């Protein structure tokens, strides 16, 4: 499955390549980015 960078037009073969790209090219913590994109569900 192809992974698309949420910050630019680049695509990667797997999650590890995408995460490495986010860190080195965008200076983003991929774990924080994922939490921001998918916030926890409201369980009230």
N, CA, C and O atoms as a GROMACS GRO file, in nm:
protein
  176
    1UNK      N    1   0.084  -0.118   0.000
    1UNK     CA    2   0.000   0.000   0.000
    1UNK      C    3   0.089   0.125   0.000
    1UNK      O    4   0.188   0.131   0.073
    2UNK      N    5   0.054   0.221  -0.080
    2UNK     CA    6   0.131   0.344  -0.091
    2UNK      C    7   0.085   0.441   0.018
    2UNK      O    8  -0.034   0.458   0.041
    3UNK      N    9   0.182   0.504   0.083
    3UNK     CA   10   0.154   0.602   0.188
    3UNK      C   11   0.181   0.741   0.133
    3UNK      O   12   0.285   0.764   0.071
    4UNK      N   13   0.090   0.833   0.155
    4UNK     CA   14   0.104   0.970   0.105
    4UNK      C   15   0.140   1.061   0.222
    4UNK      O   16   0.079   1.053   0.328
    5UNK      N   17   0.239   1.147   0.202
    5UNK     CA   18   0.278   1.243   0.305
    5UNK      C   19   0.166   1.345   0.322
    5UNK      O   20   0.119   1.402   0.223
    6UNK      N   21   0.123   1.370   0.446
    6UNK     CA   22   0.017   1.469   0.468
    6UNK      C   23   0.066   1.612   0.452
    6UNK      O   24  -0.016   1.705   0.449
    7UNK      N   25   0.197   1.632   0.444
    7UNK     CA   26   0.255   1.766   0.435
    7UNK      C   27   0.302   1.805   0.294
    7UNK      O   28   0.326   1.923   0.268
    8UNK      N   29   0.314   1.709   0.204
    8UNK     CA   30   0.362   1.739   0.068
    8UNK      C   31   0.309   1.633  -0.028
    8UNK      O   32   0.227   1.549   0.011
    9UNK      N   33   0.355   1.635  -0.151
    9UNK     CA   34   0.303   1.544  -0.254
    9UNK      C   35   0.375   1.410  -0.262
    9UNK      O   36   0.338   1.326  -0.344
   10UNK      N   37   0.476   1.388  -0.179
   10UNK     CA   38   0.555   1.265  -0.188
   10UNK      C   39   0.477   1.143  -0.140
   10UNK      O   40   0.390   1.153  -0.054
   11UNK      N   41   0.512   1.027  -0.199
   11UNK     CA   42   0.450   0.900  -0.163
   11UNK      C   43   0.560   0.800  -0.127
   11UNK      O   44   0.671   0.808  -0.178
   12UNK      N   45   0.526   0.706  -0.038
   12UNK     CA   46   0.623   0.610   0.013
   12UNK      C   47   0.565   0.470   0.014
   12UNK      O   48   0.443   0.452   0.019
   13UNK      N   49   0.654   0.370   0.010
   13UNK     CA   50   0.610   0.230   0.006
   13UNK      C   51   0.556   0.178   0.138
   13UNK      O   52   0.469   0.091   0.140
   14UNK      N   53   0.608   0.231   0.250
   14UNK     CA   54   0.562   0.181   0.380
   14UNK      C   55   0.567   0.291   0.486
   14UNK      O   56   0.619   0.400   0.463
   15UNK      N   57   0.511   0.260   0.602
   15UNK     CA   58   0.502   0.357   0.712
   15UNK      C   59   0.639   0.404   0.760
   15UNK      O   60   0.655   0.521   0.794
   16UNK      N   61   0.737   0.314   0.765
   16UNK     CA   62   0.868   0.353   0.817
   16UNK      C   63   0.934   0.458   0.727
   16UNK      O   64   0.997   0.552   0.778
   17UNK      N   65   0.922   0.443   0.596
   17UNK     CA   66   0.977   0.544   0.505
   17UNK      C   67   0.906   0.679   0.524
   17UNK      O   68   0.970   0.784   0.526
   18UNK      N   69   0.775   0.675   0.537
   18UNK     CA   70   0.698   0.798   0.558
   18UNK      C   71   0.736   0.865   0.688
   18UNK      O   72   0.756   0.986   0.692
   19UNK      N   73   0.748   0.789   0.796
   19UNK     CA   74   0.785   0.846   0.925
   19UNK      C   75   0.923   0.908   0.921
   19UNK      O   76   0.945   1.016   0.977
   20UNK      N   77   1.017   0.841   0.856
   20UNK     CA   78   1.152   0.895   0.844
   20UNK      C   79   1.150   1.026   0.764
   20UNK      O   80   1.218   1.122   0.801
   21UNK      N   81   1.074   1.031   0.658
   21UNK     CA   82   1.059   1.153   0.577
   21UNK      C   83   1.002   1.266   0.662
   21UNK      O   84   1.051   1.379   0.655
   22UNK      N   85   0.899   1.238   0.741
   22UNK     CA   86   0.838   1.342   0.824
   22UNK      C   87   0.938   1.402   0.922
   22UNK      O   88   0.941   1.523   0.942
   23UNK      N   89   1.019   1.317   0.982
   23UNK     CA   90   1.119   1.364   1.080
   23UNK      C   91   1.228   1.447   1.012
   23UNK      O   92   1.255   1.559   1.054
   24UNK      N   93   1.288   1.392   0.908
   24UNK     CA   94   1.405   1.457   0.847
   24UNK      C   95   1.370   1.572   0.754
   24UNK      O   96   1.442   1.672   0.751
   25UNK      N   97   1.262   1.561   0.679
   25UNK     CA   98   1.230   1.664   0.580
   25UNK      C   99   1.135   1.771   0.632
   25UNK      O  100   1.138   1.885   0.586
   26UNK      N  101   1.049   1.734   0.727
   26UNK     CA  102   0.951   1.830   0.777
   26UNK      C  103   0.972   1.867   0.925
   26UNK      O  104   0.908   1.959   0.974
   27UNK      N  105   1.059   1.795   0.995
   27UNK     CA  106   1.083   1.823   1.136
   27UNK      C  107   0.962   1.798   1.224
   27UNK      O  108   0.938   1.868   1.321
   28UNK      N  109   0.885   1.695   1.187
   28UNK     CA  110   0.759   1.664   1.255
   28UNK      C  111   0.773   1.531   1.328
   28UNK      O  112   0.832   1.437   1.275
   29UNK      N  113   0.720   1.523   1.449
   29UNK     CA  114   0.712   1.396   1.521
   29UNK      C  115   0.594   1.319   1.463
   29UNK      O  116   0.479   1.360   1.483
   30UNK      N  117   0.618   1.209   1.392
   30UNK     CA  118   0.508   1.137   1.327
   30UNK      C  119   0.403   1.086   1.425
   30UNK      O  120   0.285   1.079   1.390
   31UNK      N  121   0.444   1.050   1.546
   31UNK     CA  122   0.347   1.003   1.644
   31UNK      C  123   0.251   1.114   1.686
   31UNK      O  124   0.132   1.089   1.702
   32UNK      N  125   0.302   1.235   1.702
   32UNK     CA  126   0.216   1.348   1.737
   32UNK      C  127   0.123   1.383   1.622
   32UNK      O  128   0.006   1.414   1.643
   33UNK      N  129   0.175   1.377   1.499
   33UNK     CA  130   0.095   1.407   1.381
   33UNK      C  131  -0.023   1.311   1.371
   33UNK      O  132  -0.135   1.352   1.341
   34UNK      N  133   0.002   1.182   1.397
   34UNK     CA  134  -0.106   1.084   1.390
   34UNK      C  135  -0.212   1.111   1.496
   34UNK      O  136  -0.330   1.097   1.468
   35UNK      N  137  -0.172   1.150   1.617
   35UNK     CA  138  -0.270   1.182   1.721
   35UNK      C  139  -0.351   1.304   1.684
   35UNK      O  140  -0.471   1.310   1.712
   36UNK      N  141  -0.286   1.404   1.619
   36UNK     CA  142  -0.358   1.524   1.577
   36UNK      C  143  -0.458   1.493   1.467
   36UNK      O  144  -0.566   1.552   1.463
   37UNK      N  145  -0.424   1.401   1.378
   37UNK     CA  146  -0.514   1.366   1.269
   37UNK      C  147  -0.631   1.282   1.317
   37UNK      O  148  -0.742   1.294   1.267
   38UNK      N  149  -0.605   1.196   1.414
   38UNK     CA  150  -0.707   1.105   1.463
   38UNK      C  151  -0.722   1.120   1.613
   38UNK      O  152  -0.671   1.037   1.689
   39UNK      N  153  -0.789   1.225   1.658
   39UNK     CA  154  -0.803   1.245   1.804
   39UNK      C  155  -0.885   1.134   1.866
   39UNK      O  156  -0.966   1.070   1.799
   40UNK      N  157  -0.864   1.110   1.996
   40UNK     CA  158  -0.940   1.004   2.064
   40UNK      C  159  -1.091   1.032   2.056
   40UNK      O  160  -1.135   1.148   2.055
   41UNK      N  161  -1.167   0.926   2.050
   41UNK     CA  162  -1.313   0.941   2.044
   41UNK      C  163  -1.367   0.992   2.176
   41UNK      O  164  -1.314   0.959   2.283
   42UNK      N  165  -1.469   1.071   2.170
   42UNK     CA  166  -1.535   1.123   2.290
   42UNK      C  167  -1.619   1.010   2.348
   42UNK      O  168  -1.713   0.963   2.284
   43UNK      N  169  -1.586   0.967   2.470
   43UNK     CA  170  -1.653   0.852   2.530
   43UNK      C  171  -1.748   0.892   2.642
   43UNK      O  172  -1.762   0.819   2.741
   44UNK      N  173  -1.812   1.005   2.628
   44UNK     CA  174  -1.907   1.047   2.734
   44UNK      C  175  -2.030   0.965   2.736
   44UNK      O  176  -2.118   0.988   2.819
   0.00000   0.00000   0.00000
